[in-house]
Structure formats: structure tokens, C-alpha cells
Amino acid sequence: MELKWLPSITDNLFDFADKYRGKYDSSISVAQKYYRSVSGYADEILWAAAWLYKATNQQYYLDYLGENGDALGGTGWAMTEFGWDVKYAGVQTLVSMFLMGGKAGGHSQVFGKYQEKAEMFMCSCLGKANHNVQKTPGGLIFRQRWNNLQFVTSASFLLTVYSDHLTSARKDLQCASGSVAPSELLAFAKSQVDYILGDNPRATSYMVGYGNHFPQQVHHRGSSIVSIKVDPSFVSCRGGYATWFSRKASDPNLLTGAIVGGPDAYDNFADQRDNYEQTEPATYNNAPLLGILARFNRGHAAHNQLLPVEIPLHKPIAAHPKPTSPYTAPIEIDQKATSSWVSNGRTYYRYSAIVTNKSGRTIKNFSLTVSKLYGPLWGLTKTTGGRYEFPAWVSSLPADKSIEFVYIHSAPFADVSISSYTLA
């Protein structure tokens, strides 16, 4: 089903929001007790325009960003946080991507001001700006006592994405303390994720259900009230609070994967259900983390984020013949092009390579060489000299099993050959 009506709906919504400006909690006043809009509406309007341009490629939204960036604060505010309320850092990062992707058009000067503020945010997170974000002794970004990890995951997401775009543009981040390589942004983001998952002074994972030591008393009704499958007795709203909230025992239902609020400014954490500032989970804690983990699942090599979205091939490219090497008998390599697209007059191809173990035994210590590769590769871990190994989550390849990796470049098939392996 084609949603041809969707652009008109979003256009109308944006037009309404722009015409009748105001904070949402002025209309829904009860929300002020819980999710009060402190930053106002200007960042949300720019945020909407940026995403609508990315989704629709309509010039109107690009022009809106260029013509309203100064008036709505997008080019003026240098932020040290990014979250559900204050979105300026996200807007500035997204507009910077348009600029680096060559889409600014006549708005290059204004978009450059957006980028200047985006890079101030990145530098402040890294501790390389004139005004830096606070960090705990253990190295965690710290913004506030209540649910601090929301700011950690969101900042780390921006750092991760911006790192890849800098790599694609062959640029470094320019901070007050000097030039910073894109890899340093990625490494810092990884350090924040590692902290959340247990690499911290308390050796505590702040993802429920992950690791040996994680929160047991999450501030969450679904976790703390017994399942109807265990006890079918009716639980009223007040009864649930009176009976289950104050229990000192661990949660009867594990909220697997939830990210709680996290530690205080000194890496301390009290695992108590009534300590909502630290034990309350939130979807806006998890959402940015999913993007980061998806990126890290592809490895830590530089990625080209400026390539456009793939479109189906009209004429499939014939499969690449298997390379000749001493190891072709026990290990087969099949390559094929799965899609192609045109960007700036150049045709890019996405290739899939399947490595199959035909030896009859388990393969370990696997290494292959990839040459004539002119773009990013996913699914293997790069070592040195154009060599690649199993990804971190694979230690061996059993008999008759396969592993796939993919790569993108504007060229024919890369040359792939087996360098070494051992049979178990």
C-alpha cells in the first residue's frame, strides 16, 4: 500500500505548528508536572523541518532551515545537552549532515553556523571545548540527578553518527584544544556505552537483565507487581502501590533491556524502587542506544554515511567468479551485486559476499584479504594490510555453514581471497 497522502498530512501539520506557535504544555497544563517544556517550541519547529526535508527532499524545508535558523535559535544556541526537551544539538547535527552532503545550496553560510554549534556540542562532550560537560569520576557524562542516562545515550548517538559523517567528508572535528579525528568521537561514544553496560566503578550494568549485576528494583509497575499468571488476584491502582511499591524484594517480572536512570555525579547508585531518579526506566533512554548498538554491530571501521538510500537493480550484475588460491577447495566465496544507485553522476553498488566452509571440519583463526575495495565493508573485523577476520560475535565457522559480509563502492567486485585459517 502506497501512503501517497502522507506528505500532505505532514505538510499540513507542519504548517499548523508554524502558524500557531506555542508550547504544548500551555494547552495540556497537567504535563507541566511531568514533562514541562523548558526550551519552548522553536527547537521543535526546526527539528521537524530538518526531518521533513530528510524524509521528503522538499526544497521548502531546506529553505525554512536556512531562512529561520537565526530567528529560531538554531544558529545561535551552543548546547551541552540533547534530549526530549532541548533538541537544538540534534537539529544542528542534522543540518551539518546536509551541509557535508552538498545539499545546502544557497544556504551554505547559514548551515555553516549550524555546524559550528554542532561541533561545539561534540567538543564539549569530549572535554575539548572552552565549556565542557560535567563527567563523573568514572568518565560518564553527567547532566542531572534525575534520569541522567537519557543524556548519555542521546549525546553518544549524535557523536556516533557525526563521526561517520566526518569520516565520509574526510574532515576532522575542530575543537578549542585542537583537531580531533573522527575515530576519537566513536571511541568516546563506545566508552559511554561500555559504562552503561557494566564497565564502571561499581561494575554495575544499568541495562536490566544484562550482565551479572544489574538493577533488581526498577521503578516500574509492570516489573514490580506480580504477573496474573502467578497470582490471578485483582490488583487495584492504589493496592498495587500499597502492596508492591514498598516491597524490598527483587522485581517479580524482569524488564529485560530497559535502561534505568543511572548513577549520580559520583558514580553512586541506590537500587531501590522508590529511588525513581536512578531506577526509573524510560523509552527515551533506550531509543538512542539502539542506534549506537546497531552501528557498533557493524564494527568500528569508518563508514560512509553520505551514500544515498539503495534502489533495486534494473539489470543484475553477474556473480563474480571465485578467486583462485590454495584454499578455494575447502572454502568457497560467492559474490553478487544486490543493488545499485546513482549519486552525483556516479553509480554505486552494494555487494554481498558469502563465505562457506566446505572443509567438513570447523574453521578457526580465519583471515581473508580484500583488495580493490573503495568503500565501507560490514560484517567482518578489519585487522591490518587489507586483512579481515571473523566479527567479534563469531569465533568459528562449523562445517557447511556460511558467513556473509557486504560492501559498497563505485567499482566492480573487490578481490577477495583466503589468507589463512586452521581446522579444528
C-alpha positions, 0 to 999 in steps of 0.5 A, a space after each residue: 500500500 502506497 501512503 501517497 497522502 502522507 506528505 500532505 498530512 505532514 505538510 499540513 501539520 507542519 504548517 499548523 505548528 508554524 502558524 500557531 506557535 506555542 508550547 504544548 504544555 500551555 494547552 495540556 497544563 497537567 504535563 507541566 508536572 511531568 514533562 514541562 517544556 523548558 526550551 519552548 517550541 522553536 527547537 521543535 519547529 526546526 527539528 521537524 523541518 530538518 526531518 521533513 526535508 530528510 524524509 521528503 527532499 522538499 526544497 521548502 524545508 531546506 529553505 525554512 532551515 536556512 531562512 529561520 535558523 537565526 530567528 529560531 535559535 538554531 544558529 545561535 544556541 551552543 548546547 551541552 545537552 540533547 534530549 526530549 526537551 532541548 533538541 537544538 544539538 540534534 537539529 544542528 547535527 542534522 543540518 551539518 549532515 546536509 551541509 557535508 552532503 552538498 545539499 545546502 545550496 544557497 544556504 551554505 553560510 547559514 548551515 555553516 553556523 549550524 555546524 559550528 554549534 554542532 561541533 561545539 556540542 561534540 567538543 564539549 562532550 569530549 572535554 575539548 571545548 572552552 565549556 565542557 560537560 560535567 563527567 563523573 569520576 568514572 568518565 560518564 557524562 553527567 547532566 542531572 540527578 534525575 534520569 541522567 542516562 537519557 543524556 548519555 545515550 542521546 549525546 553518544 548517538 549524535 557523536 556516533 553518527 557525526 563521526 561517520 559523517 566526518 569520516 565520509 567528508 574526510 574532515 576532522 572535528 575542530 575543537 578549542 584544544 585542537 583537531 580531533 579525528 573522527 575515530 576519537 568521537 566513536 571511541 568516546 561514544 563506545 566508552 559511554 556505552 561500555 559504562 552503561 553496560 557494566 564497565 564502571 566503578 561499581 561494575 554495575 550494568 544499568 541495562 536490566 537483565 544484562 550482565 551479572 549485576 544489574 538493577 533488581 528494583 526498577 521503578 516500574 509497575 509492570 516489573 514490580 507487581 506480580 504477573 496474573 499468571 502467578 497470582 490471578 488476584 485483582 490488583 487495584 491502582 492504589 493496592 498495587 502501590 500499597 502492596 508492591 511499591 514498598 516491597 524490598 524484594 527483587 522485581 517479580 517480572 524482569 524488564 529485560 533491556 530497559 535502561 534505568 536512570 543511572 548513577 549520580 555525579 559520583 558514580 553512586 547508585 541506590 537500587 531501590 524502587 522508590 529511588 525513581 531518579 536512578 531506577 526509573 526506566 524510560 523509552 527515551 533512554 533506550 531509543 538512542 542506544 539502539 542506534 549506537 548498538 546497531 552501528 557498533 554491530 557493524 564494527 568500528 571501521 569508518 563508514 560512509 554515511 553520505 551514500 544515498 538510500 539503495 534502489 533495486 537493480 534494473 539489470 543484475 550484475 553477474 556473480 563474480 567468479 571465485 578467486 583462485 588460491 590454495 584454499 578455494 577447495 575447502 572454502 568457497 566465496 560467492 559474490 553478487 551485486 544486490 543493488 545499485 544507485 546513482 549519486 552525483 553522476 556516479 553509480 554505486 553498488 552494494 555487494 554481498 559476499 558469502 563465505 562457506 566452509 566446505 572443509 567438513 571440519 570447523 574453521 578457526 583463526 580465519 583471515 581473508 584479504 580484500 583488495 580493490 575495495 573503495 568503500 565501507 565493508 560490514 560484517 567482518 573485523 578489519 585487522 591490518 594490510 587489507 586483512 579481515 577476520 571473523 566479527 567479534 560475535 563469531 569465533 568459528 565457522 562449523 562445517 557447511 555453514 556460511 558467513 556473509 559480509 557486504 560492501 559498497 563502492 563505485 567499482 566492480 567486485 573487490 578481490 577477495 581471497 583466503 589468507 589463512 585459517 586452521 581446522 579444528 
